[in-house]
Amino acid sequence: MTDNNAKRRSRIPRSYWGYLALMVVSLMLFSCYAFLCKDTLVSFDLKKMSIAKYAVSDTLKQDTLKTIDTLVAEEPVKDSTLSPTDSTGKVHFLLIGDSMNEYLRIRLNDYCIANGYDMYCVIWYGATTKQYGTSDTIAYFIKKHEPTYVLLTIGSNELFVRDIIEKRTDYVKHIVKQLGRTPFVWVGPPNWKDDTGINEMIVTNVGESRYFESKKLKYDRYKDGAHPTRESASMWMDSIAVYLSRDAHSPIEMTPPEQKYNKVPHTTILQMVRE
């Protein structure tokens, strides 16, 4: 009798096998999508890089760099030397930042298709100005993709950091330095609550003509209360596009697409590495 009870207790519940089968099927579907979709790369771990690994003297020449003070200064006339196009007149976007890019990238790609532009996207889940500001990740992807216009979406994961201006201003400055003379706009976080200074810190260091204040918009959000829904993120990108064409320091033509193509652009996904 004791042996029978032991055997019954040792049996694995049927529900366990059901969950296991579901996990296997999900993994297979994800793998098929990852390898069959030409636009999205398989995730990989990003090791922390030293500041000197991708020195600006390589592709970001020292003589083309502006100091932070010069960069932030609002010039009365648009700087024609910061062209949003390459020598052939082609625009190449690099959208780089945190998880807010998940749906922004799809709508931005609609604009790129409609206007004949190219784009690459980098998503570093959970990243903040600290991660991007203590590595040369941005310089690496600028060297790799050679964008003519960069959109930064960094800040949503640090709305509530105490004394953020004192603690992280240097990180923002290092991020800007990596951009060199590439035209850029920093897209602020879509605040769901008042922040402790992230918006003030960024706009102070990049200037109003290089900063899109996302917190002024209203959003429909997912259950986490933070991430805008896909439709809301699409409208968010529409507002950013208007800013890029009218108010940005380096304005660029952003004719609204006549349809939603719903195509995922070429994306690199980075993961945190435990130190």
N, C-alpha and C positions, 0 to 999 in steps of 0.2 A: 504493500500500500504506500509505503514511504517513497519507494522508487518511482511509482506512477505519479505521485505528487511532484517529485523533483523534475520529472520529464515535462510535466505540464508547465511548471514554472520556467523551465529552460526554453520552451518553445517561443519563437519570435512571433509577435502578433502580426496578423495579416496586414493591418494598417501600415506597419513598418515597411513591408515590401511595396505597398502602394506608393508611399512617399518616396521610396528609393527609385521606383520606376519613373515617377514623375520627375525626379531630379535628373535622371539619366536622359530622359527625352528632352528636357529643357536644355541640358548641356549640349546635346546633339544639335538641337535647333540653333542654339547660339553659335556653335562652331560652324555650322553650315553658313549662317548669315555672315559671320566674320570673314570666312575664306571666299565666299562667293561674291560678296559685295565689294566692288572695286573701289568704293569711295572711303571705306572705313578700315583703318588699320587695327590689327590685333593689339590689345593692351600690352604694355611692357613696363617694367619697373624703372623708375628714374633715379639714378644714384646722384647724390648731392655733388655738385661740381664746385671746384674752387673758382674764385673770382678770376684768376689769371688763365684758366684753361682755354677760354675762347677770347683772347685779348682783342680789344677794339682795333689794334693796329693791323689786324688781318683784313677783314672786310669793312670794318667801321673805322676808317682812317682818322687819326688823331686831328689832322688839320681840318676835318669837316665837322668835328664835334663842336656844339655850342655849350657854353657853361649853363648851369641850371638858371642862374640869374638872367642871362640873355634870353634863354628859351622861354621863360615865363613872362618876360616883358611883352606887353601887348603892343605890337607895332600898328600904327594907324593904317598902313598899307599892307595888303597881303604879301607874303614872302613868295615871290614867283620862283625862287631858287629851290623851294621845297615842292617839287612836282609830284603829283599823285600818279604819274604814269612813267613808264620806262621810255627808252629811246625810240621805240616803235609806236608809242602812244597807248600801250596796253596797260591796264590796271590789274594789279595782283594784290588781293586782300590777304592779310593774315589776321584771323580772329583768334586771340589767345587769352586764356583766363581760367575761370573755374567752371563749376557745373551749370552756371547760368547760360553757358553756350549750347547746352543740349538742344534747345529749340531755336535759339537765336540764329544758329548756324544754318538751319533749314530755310528760314525766311531770308537771311542775307544771301543765300545761294540763289534764291528766286531773283533777287535784284541783279546778281552777277550774271545769271543766264540771260536776263532781259536786256542788260546793258553791254554784253559781250566781255565781261570781266572774268578773271580767274580767282579762286580763293582756296585757302588752306585753313584748317581749324586745329587748334590744340586745346584739349580739355584736361586740366589737372584737378581732379576731384579733391575738394577739401583744401585747396591751396589758398594762401593769403599773400599779402605783400611781403611777409617774412620769407616764405618759400621762394617766391620769384625774386626777392631782393637780396637773397644770400646765395644765389647761384647765377650762372650765366645762361640759364635756360632760354631766355628771350633772344639773347645774342646768337645762341646756337641755331634757333629756328629762323632767325633773320638770315643767317649765313646759308642755311639749307634751302629755304624757299625763295629768298630774294624778293620779298614783297615790296610793293610801291606804296602801300597804305596799311597801317596796323590799327586794329581795334582791340583795346585792352578791356577785359571784363574781370577785374580783380578788386575784391573788397567785400563781397557779400558774406564771407565767412568771418568777418571781424567787425561787425556792427557794434558789438558790445565790449570791445577790448578797452580796459581802463588805461587812461593816460596814453592813448594811442598816438597822439601827435608827437609826444616826447619819445615814445618807444620806437615808432616805425617810419618817421619821416626820412631817415637815411635809406631805408629800403626803397621807398618811392623814388628817391633821387637816383639810386643805382639802376632801377628799372628804366627810368627816363634816359639815363646815360647810355644804356645798351641800345636804345632806339636810334642813336646818332642823329642823322638828318632825315630819317624816314618820316614822312608825314604820319601823324597818328591822332587818334581821339581815344580818350579814356572814358569808357562807359561806366558811370557810377552804379552802385548796387540799387536794386529795386526795393528800397526800405519797406519793411512790414512793421517796424517800430522805430522810434527815434534812435539815432546812433550816438556814439560817444565822441564823434569827431572824424570819422573816416572820410566823409564827403568834404569837409573843410580842409583836411590834410592834403587830399589829392588835388583839389582845385587850386590851392595855394601854390602847389609845386608845378602844375602844368599850365595854369591859366584858364580862363573861362572859355576861350575859343578852342581849347583842346579837351574840354570836359563836358560830357553830356550828363546832366543831373537827372538820373532816372527816378529818384524818389518823389519827384513832383507829379508823376503819373499814377493812375489807379490801375490795379491789377486784380484779375481773378486768379486765385492760387490753388495749388493742390493741397491735400490734407495736411502736409507738413507746415502749412501756413507761410512758407517762404518762397518756394519756386512758382513763378507764374505758369498758368496752364499753357498748353501749346498755342491755343488761339490768342491768349493774352500776350504771350511772348512774340507772336507774329505782329501784333499791333505795336508792341514795344519797339520792334525793329523798324516798323514803318515810321515811328517818330524819330528814331535815330537817323534814318535815311533823310528825312527832311532837314535835320540839323546838319548833316554832312553836306548837303547841297546848298544850304543857305548861310549857315552861321559858323561853320568850322574854319579854323585858321587856313587850312588847305582845302577849299571847297572842291567837291567832286560831283559829277553828274550822277544822279540816282533816280532815273526814270522808273516810276512804279511798274512792276510787272503786271501784265494783263491776266495772269493766271498763277496759281500755286503749283509749282512743279513737284514739290514734296520730295526732292532729291537730297540725300545726305552728301555733303561735300567731303572731299578728302580730309579725314580727321585722324589726328594722333591723340591717343588717350594715355595720360600719365598717371601713375599711381604713387601714393606715398610710400616711402621706404622707412621701415623702423630702424632707428639708429641704435 
